[in-house]
């Protein structure tokens, strides 16, 4: 208890910057669009896959086989390991710090799942799904497994899903997956369930509960020929922005409320957008940037950006991208900035002639919001940001230490910074590379601006005096501390 009180000091003051600005940073080693970008535990970003150049009207694309890493400290990109996935469709940061990259080979009959290890800079094959012939999406579930969805079976195309267990390294099909259309996981909700939306929104959406393996119908999204961009907000609702319909790209926004199972209008953007980015910021607003405009392939993509405010359910303009781009990626960094990478400056559409090409961009830029809110911080006993954590036994209030270690299944408590006051999205607590069950998160009693997190020690972690612990919130990892386990 005495340690806890002594350690409640802010690790850094909030930094202020000019409102809503985009500034160039280093360039990628190769141009890319439709790639993946994943924030890793050390604060660097893994850039993988995508297309360098595609010829329209022909199944011919030039793709990079090497990934690269962005270092925010230096603002530079450096090459890293080679990968085998031709079409990258999803990336997930696993609890143990590795990055899962999913997609398919040169045709949609070869599902591909591989793992990137930041410690070695190498990719390894994770094995093959048992039923999927391609992976169209990958979502990390609250129990640490990964939900993979895509087509299965030939020559009759159906849709299915599998669960990948990174601890066991195994795949298992999801029973009773809706097969009447191409159902995709859109958002893992705050309570751990998954919202599924069909590729053409002509019927009710569904909710998948991984804990029970059940499906239930929920509300209907407005009609889209393709799924609009989705963002899980701090209050647990899901924001859908833009996308395309039979009448062109759209400027509409809708909100899904899991409490009511209904969709409702959420205002309109300043312009129609498709293949844009939508990034939840730590203050609860969402940065919507770039994308293809209403005119499809007849004009360049957009450079404009805007902010969605859930308090007003409205959009307001912010600074403009240094380069117009669509099919780019936006990644929230530990310091509160947003890294924008790649994309293309040319939009393909019905007006684009067959045989013309779309090429990727190598340029990257940083969005700086009005206030930089840093990633969460855990408190160590030593006060140097690492080493034994200020974590205590929930039942006794005594500090966890080598002389008083924790045990598997025991509830522990700790304080942190950087959570949202009133938000319902739980933080992730990782102990020894495994997800812990969060029992409570909220204000720390008597310490304004700090938050208490209670969690249960996961099973399967080898005993030791320095088991690593970190917390991840809104995709951003905290510093690492350690605890003793017996």
N, C-alpha and C positions, 0 to 999 in steps of 0.2 A: 504493500500500500504506500509506504514512504517513497519508494522508487517512482511510483506512478505520479505522485504529486510533484516531485522534483523535475520530472521530464516534460511537463506540459508547457513547452515553449514553442512559439511559432518557428518553423524552420526557414521561413523566408517571407518577406513582406510582399503583398500584392503589387505587381508591376503595372504601370500604366503606359499605354502607347496611343499613338494617333488612331482615331476611330476608323475601323474597317478598311485597312489598307492591304494591298497585295504588293509584294516586292519579290523580284527574282532571287533565286538561290542557285546552287550549282546545277549543272545539266547531267542527265543520266548518260551512261556510257553508250547506250543504244536508244534510238527512238522507239516508243511503245504506245499502243492504245489497247483498251480492253484487257489490261493486265491486272494483277493483284498487288496490294500494298498493305503490309501487316506490321503494326507496331510491336516490337519485341521487348522482352523484359528489361534489356539494358538501354532502352530509349531509342535505339536505331530502328530503321524501317526496312523490311525486306521487300524488294520490288521483284516480281517474278512473272514470267510468261508474257502474254499479250501478242499483238501483231506489230510488225515493223512496217509491212506493206501488203496490201491486198488488192487484187484486180477484181473489179466488179463484174458480175456476170459469169465468173469462172471460179471454181473452188480452188483458187490458187493464192496462197498467202506466204509471206516470208516471216518467220518467227524466230526470235532469239532463243537460243538454247541455254544461255547462262543467265543467272539472276544477278542482282546487284543490291548493295546495301547503302542506304542514306544515313549519314552521321550528322545529326543536328548540331553537334559541337563544332564541326568544321564546315558544314554546309556542302559536303562533297559526297559523291557517289563512287563506290568502288565495286568491281566485279567480285562475285562469289561463285559458289559451285554451279555445276551444270545439271540440268533437269531433263527428264524424259517426256513429261507431259506436253503434248503439242498444243492443245486448246485448254487453257487454264480458265476455270469457271468459278473457283472459290478458294479461299484461304482462311484458315482458322489457327489462332494461337492456342496451343494445347496447354494444359496446366503445368506440364513439366518443362515448358519453355521452347519446345520444338514447334515448328510451323507445319501444319498439314496443307498441302497443295493438291487440289482435286481438279479433274477435268476428263479429257479423253484423248486418244491418239489421233492419227491422221484421218481416221473415220470414226463415226459414232458407234462403232462396234467394239471399241477397246477402252473400257473404263480405266482411268489412271488415278492412283492415289500415292503420293510420295511425301516424305518427311524431310524437312530441313532442320539441321542441328546448328544453332548459332555458334556452339563451342568449336565445331570442326569446319564449318562453312560448307558442308557436304549434304547432298540429297541422297536418300535411300528409299528403295521401293517399300511401301507399306503393305503390299499384297494386293490381291484383286477382290473386288466385291463378288459375292456369290451369284447375284442375279442381274445387277446393273450392267448395261453395255456402254454407258456413258454417265458421267456425273454432271448435272446441271447446277447444283447448289450444294453448299456445305454449311452447316450451322452447329455451333457449339451449344450443347444442352447444359442445363444446370447441374447435372450429375457427372459432367466431364466427358461424356460420350459425344460423338459427332454424328449428326443426322445428314446422310447423303441421299439426294433424290435425283431421279433422272429416268431415262427410258430403259426398259428391260425386255428382252425377248425379240427374236427375229424369226420369220419375216413379219409377223404381226406385231406392230409397235404398241406396247402398253407402257404404263408408267408405274414406277415402284420407288421404294426407299429402303435403305439399310442403315443400321447403326454400327458405327466403328468404335470399338473400345481400345483406346490408346494404351491402356495398361496391359491388357491381354494380347493386343495386336490382332483382334479378330473382327470379322464382319458377320452381321446377322440380319436377315430380311425383316422388315416391319410388316406384320400381319395386317391384312384388310386395308392396305393403302388405297385411297380413292383412285380408280383407274379409268374413269370415264373421260378424263381430259388430262392435260399436263399440269398437275398440281405441284406447286413449288412452296417450300417453306419461305415465308416472307419475313417473319419476325418471331424471335423467341421472346415471349412475354415475360413480364416481371415475375409471374408466379411459376414459370418454368414450362408452361404450355406453349404450343407453336401455332401461329396463325398461318393457314394455307390458303393460297389464292390461285385460281386457275389462270392459265396463260391467256385465255379470252374470258373476261369477266361477265359471263352470261348467266351465272347461277350463284347460289349462296356460297360463301366461303365456309371453311371448316376449321375446327380447332382440334389439334392432335395433342393428347396428353401422354407424354412418354412414360410417366409413372404407371399408368394403368393400361397403356396401349390402346386407348379408345379414341374414337372420332365423334365429333358432334357438329351439326350444322350451326352456323352463326349468320350474321348479316351479309348483305350483298354490296360489293363495291360497284361504283358506277362503271359503265361499260368501257373497257379498254382492250385494244388489240395488242396485247402485251402488257406486262405488269408495270405500273408506275413505280417510281422510287419510293421506298418505305423507310421510315426512321422511327425507332422506338423512343418516345419522349419520357422525361423524368416522371411525369404523373402516371405512366403506364399506358397511355394511349399511343396509337401508331399513326403517324402522319404520312399520307400518300401525296406525292407531288408530281405534277406533269404526266409524262407518258404520251402515248399516241392512241388515237381512235381512227375510225374509218374516214374521219373528216380532217385528219392531220394531227399534229402535235397539240398538246393541251396545256392550258394555264391553270387548270383547276387544282384544288387541294381538298382532301377529305381526311377525316379523323375516324379511326376505329376505336371504340371504347369497349374494352373487355368486360367491364362491369355490366353493361347493358347488351353487349353483343350487336351493337348497331353502328352504322357509318353515318357521319353527318358532314356537311360542308364545312370547310375551314378556310374560307376566303379564296382569293385568286391571286396568282403571281402577276408580276408586271408584264410578263410575256410568256408565251408558250415555250415549254422546254421538254426535251427528251434526251436520254443518255447524259443527263447532268449529274452533279453530285449533290448530296444532301447530308450534312454533317451536324450531329448534335454537339453543341458547345457546352462547356461546363456550367454556364449560367442558365441553361434550359432552353435557349433559343436554338434555331437551326439555320446553318449557313447553306443556302442553295446557290450553286454557281455553275455558269457555263451551260453546255448542252446545245442540242440542235434546236433552232427556232421553228416557227410555224411553217416556214417555206420549204422545209425539208432540204433536198439536195441543191436547190437553186441558189442558195446564199451560204456564206461562211457561217460557222457556229457562233454562239454568243460569247461575249466577254463580260456581260453584266452579271451581277450577283445581288442577292437580296437575303434578308433575314426574316424568318418566321418567328413571331412572338406568340407563345401559347396563351399569354395573359389577355391579348387582344384578338387572337385568332386572325391576325393580319400580317401582311408582308410589307417590308420597307426596304428601300434600296440601300446598298452599302457600296464600298469601292468596287472597281472593275478589275478583272483579271488582266495581267500584263499581256497575255496572249489569249485570243478566242480559242476555245477547245471544247470537244465533246468526247465521250467515252474515256475520260480521264479518271483519276482516282484522287480522293481527298482523305487525308489521315490526320486525326487529332493527335498532336504531339504532347509530350509530358509538360512542356512549359505553357501550354494553352494555345499555341499557334496551330494552324492547319497547313499541312504540306499538300500541295497540288502537284501531281506528277503526270506527265505525258498527255495522252489524248491525241486527237487529230484536228487539224485546221481545215479539213475538207469533209463535208457531210455527203454520204451516199443517199440517193433517193430516186424516185421515179423519173426525175428530170436528168439523172446522171447517165451518160452513155455507157453502153456495155464495152468493156475493155479499158475504161479509165480506171484510175487507182485511188486508193486512200492510203496515205502514209502517216506514220506516227510522228509525234513530237518528242524531242529529247529534253526540252526545257522544263524546268520546275519552278515553283514560286511558293511563297509563304503568305498566308493570310493572318494578319494580326488584329484581333478584336480590340474593342475599347479597353477592356480589362483582361489581363492575362491571369488566369486562374490555374495554378500549378496542380500537378497530379497529387493524389493522396500521399501522406507521409506516415510511416510507423515510427514509434519511439523506441530507441535502444536504451539499455541501462547505462551504457558508457557515455551517451550524448554525442557520439561521433557519427551517427547515422547508420551504424552497422553493428554487428555483434549481437549479444544476447538481447532479446526484445523485452520491453516492459509489458509483459503478458502475465496475467494472474489466473489462478484457479478460481472459477466462478463460485464454487461452493464455499471456499474458505477465505478468499480475498488475498491469499498469500501468493507472492511472486513465484512463477515457474523458474526453476534454476536447476543446475546439475545436482544440487543436494535435495531438491524437491521437484522431481521431473513430473511431466504430465503422462497420461496413459491414453491409449486408443479408446475412443468413445467418450472421453471426458469433455465437458463443456469448459471452455476458457474464455477470457475477456481481454480486450485491449482497447486502447484509444487510437484515433487516427484524425487526420485533417482531410479536407478536400471532398467530403460528401455533400450532397444537397440537402438542405433543411426541408423536410417534407416530401422529398422524392421517394418513390416506391421501388425503384430499380435497386435490387440488393447488390452490394459489393461481392466480389469473389475472393475468398480466402484460400490460398494455396499453401499446404503444409507438406514438405517433402515431395513436391511435384504432384500432389493429389488435391483435388478440390475438397474443401471442408464444407459441411452443412452449416449455413449461417442461421443462427437461432434468433438473433435480434440485431438491428442496427438503428441508430437514432442518436439524438442529442446526448452528450455526456453530462450526467447530472452535476450541476454546479460549475461547469466549465463551458461558458458560451463560446461558440465557434469550433468546438471539438465534438467528436462523435465517438460513441461506444459501439463496438462490434463484439457480439458473443457468437462463438462458433464451436462446433464439436470436432475433436481431433479425428481425422479419418483413419480407417484401418488400413493395414498393409504397408505402413511406413516403417522402415527399419529403425530400431532404437539408436540413440546417439545423444551426445551432449550439444550438438550444433546442427539441428535440423533446420533447413531454410524455411522461412515464412515470408510471404509477400501478400499484398492485397491489390486487386485490380478493380478499377471502377471506371465505367464508361470506356472500357478498352485501354485505360492507361494504368500501368503498373506503378506501385509504390517502390520505395527502397526496400531492400531485403534485410530482415533480421533473423535471429535464430532462437530456437527453444530446445530444451532437453526433453527427450522422450525415453521412457523405459519400456 
